[in-house]
Amino acid sequence: MRLSVVIPAQDEVGSIEPTIEGAVGVLEREGIDYEIVVVDDSSADGTAAAAERHAAQNPRIRCLRSPYSRGYGLAVRAGLDRFEGDAVAIMMGDRSEDPEDLVRYHRVLEAGYDCAFGSRFIDGGTVEDYPRLKLILNRIANWVIRLLFSHGYNDTTNAFKAYRREVIETIQPLFSNHYNLAVEMPLKAIVSGHSYGIVPVSWANRRAGWSKFSIQEMWSRYLFIVLHVFFESWGDYRRSGFRRPRREQLRAR
């Protein structure tokens, strides 16, 4: 299974190179066929040039300019339009995710699951230097989502996930232009009946650059997309023969 890793990046010149190097090192060590797709989201700090230096040295790395206006969700969607693998993982460009978890995701997909979801809040998962207010709001939001969808997953808002290509095709069209895409994609996959395995993952706060996430701007967008998918799940998906997906929480290996 060839794994594409889509990395949206906006003004991440201080983090994008170690992010690429970490992913490449782990995937090559494990003998996983891969490609890295860095999507430059209108950066003004040399992020694209840094990624292109790696692309010039490794044919498995590509750097694309997002054809859309600025926005995390739009940059991810640009990468989803262009990835070539059998499956795709979406990874932040700020070094917040552990590249070792790409291997866990690949194993979940190879085991036959349609989606690989990570949780920072189950046994084996870790968070480092998570801002307290964001952590509290994160836990509340995920509790509400879990209550609405009864999907047994406690980290839906985590953007770091992986999907088989057919899942990406199933959940189209995607509407979110911003970070709420991280919620739209897994929820649409779940209500469509795709199976998913949940594994512990690690997260650490960025050490360079600045976060583009704004609580004040995003809460309404998250609420809109959660309710949109929830009500849609009682419409089109139900009428087309909804089936409860296979779900399993897997141990770290």
N, C-alpha and C positions, 0 to 999 in steps of 0.2 A: 504494500500500500504506500503510494507516494503521498507524503504529507506536505502541504503548502502551509507556510506560516505567514500570515498577513500582519504587518506591523504598521499601523497608522502613526504618523509622527508629525507633530507641529512644533517647531522651535525646540528640538531635542538634541541639539548639537553636542551637548555634554554627556548624553546617554545613549545615543543611537548606535555608536560603534561598539561599545561593550555589549549592548543588547544583541546585535547581530553576531558578534564573536561568540557570545555565550550559547546562542541557539545553534550555530554552525558546529561548535565544538562538541556539544552533547549529541547532536544528531549524527555526526560523522563517527563519533566514538561508538555509538550503538548500531552503526551500519544501516540507518534508516534513510531510505530514499526521500529526498526533500527538495523544496525550493523555498527561498525567502523572498517575499514581496513587500518591500518597503513602499508605503504610499505617503508621499510628501504632501502635507496638508497646508500648502501655501506658506511654507516656512520662510523666515527672513533672516535666519542666523547661520546658514551653511549646513543645515541638516541634510539637504538633498546631495550636496557635494560630498559630504562624509559618507553617505550610503553609496553613492556612485563610485567612490574609490574602492569599496569592497566589491561592488558589482564588476568592476574592471578586472579584478583578480580572481573572481569565482563565478563561473557561468550559471551557477545555481541561484545567484542573487540578482534580483532586479529592483530597480528604483523607478517608481512611476509617479508622475505628477497627477494629483487628483484633478479631474476635469470639472469638479463641482466647486461651489463656494465652500468657505471654511466650515468645518464641523466634524467632530469625531465620527458620527454615524455615516456621514457622506463619504468620508475617507475610507472607512471600512467597506462600504458598499462599492466603492471604486475598486478595491482589492478583490471583492467577491466577483466582480464582473470579469476579472482578468486572471484569477488563479488557475493553475493547470493540473493540480494534483487530484488524487482520488478522494482526499479529505482536506479540510482546512482548519487550522487553529488560528485564533485571533489573539494577538499578544500586544501588550502596550510597549511603547518605545522608550519608556522612562526607567527601565531596569527594575520595575516593581515586582515582576514575576520571576520565579525561579525556572531557568530553562530546563532543569531536570524534570520538571513536571510535563514537558512536552513528551517525554518518553512514556510517562504514565498514561497520558491521553492516547498516544499511539497504540499502546497495549490494549486499552479499553476498546478502541475501534477495531483492532485486529481480533478481539474476542467476539466480535459480532454485533456490538452495540452501534446504534446509529449516531449517538452523541456521547461526548465525554465532557462531563461537567466537574469542575473543581469546587471544593468548599474549603474555606480558610477556617471554618468553625466546627469541624468535626475532629475526632481523634486523629492526630497526625498532621493536621493543618496548623499553620502558624501565621501570625501577623506581627509586624515589627514597626513600632512608632506610628501607629494608626491614630490620627487626630481624634480626641475623645468625642467631640460633638458629632463628627462624621460617623464614628463607630456606633453611637447611640441611635442616630437616625437610620443607619444601615440595618441595625438589628430590628428596629420597628418596621421598616419598609419590607424586609424579608419575611417577618412574621405575618404581615398583612397579605403578602403575595401567597405565602404558603397556606394561609387560611382560605383564601379565595380559590386556589387551584388544587389544593389537597395533593400536591405532587411529591411531598416528602423531601424537598430540597430546601436547604436553609441559606443558600448564597446565590440566589437567582441574579442579583445585581452585579455579581462578579463578571467582568467583561471577558476574562480569560477562559475560553471554552473551545471545543473542537467538534466538528460536524463532518459527516460523510457528504460527498457532493450531492447526492440525491436529496438530502435534507435541505440544503441551500436552495435547490430547485423547488421543493415543496412549499417552503415558507415565503416565497415571493408572491406579491410584491412587498418589499419592505418600505416602511413609511418614515421611520425615525431618522432625523438628520443629526442628532447629537448623542449623548451618552445613553439615552433611553433605548438605543438600539441594542445595548447589552441585555435588556430585559425583553424586548420584542422578539429577538431571535429564539431564545430557549423556550419562551412560553408558546410561541407559534409551533415550534417543533414538538412540544409536549402535547398540546391539544390536537395536533395532527396525528398523534398516535405513534410517534417515533420512540424507540427505546433509548434509554440512557443509563450510563454507569456513572456513579459519583465517587470521586477519589479526593483525598486530602491534598491541598496545595499550599504553597507558602507565598506570602506577600510581604514586601518591605517598602516603606515610604521612600520616595525619590531622594536622591542625594545631589542632584543637579537640576537646574531649570526650575520651572514653576508649573503648578497644576492649572489646567484649563477648566477644571470642574468647578461649577458654581452652584452651591446649594440653592441659593435664592432663585436662580434661573431654571434649575432642573426639576424641582419637585413637581411642578405642574405638568411638565412633559412626561415624567415617569407615571404620574397618576393617569394622564390621558391614555398612554399606550397600554398600561395594565388593564384599565377598564375596557379599552377598545378590543383587546384580545379576549378578555373574559366574556364580553357579550357576543363577540364573534364565535367563540367556542360553543355557544348555545344556538348558533345559527348555521352557517355554512358547514362547519366541521361536523356538527351533530347530524345534519340532514344527509351528509355524504357517508354516514356510517362510522361514527366515532368509536374508537377502541382504546381502552385504557392501556397506556404503554407499559412495556416491561421496564422496571426500574430496579436497580440494585446499588447499594452502597458498598464499595469495594475497599478492601484493605490496601494500605500502601505496600508496594513491593520494591 
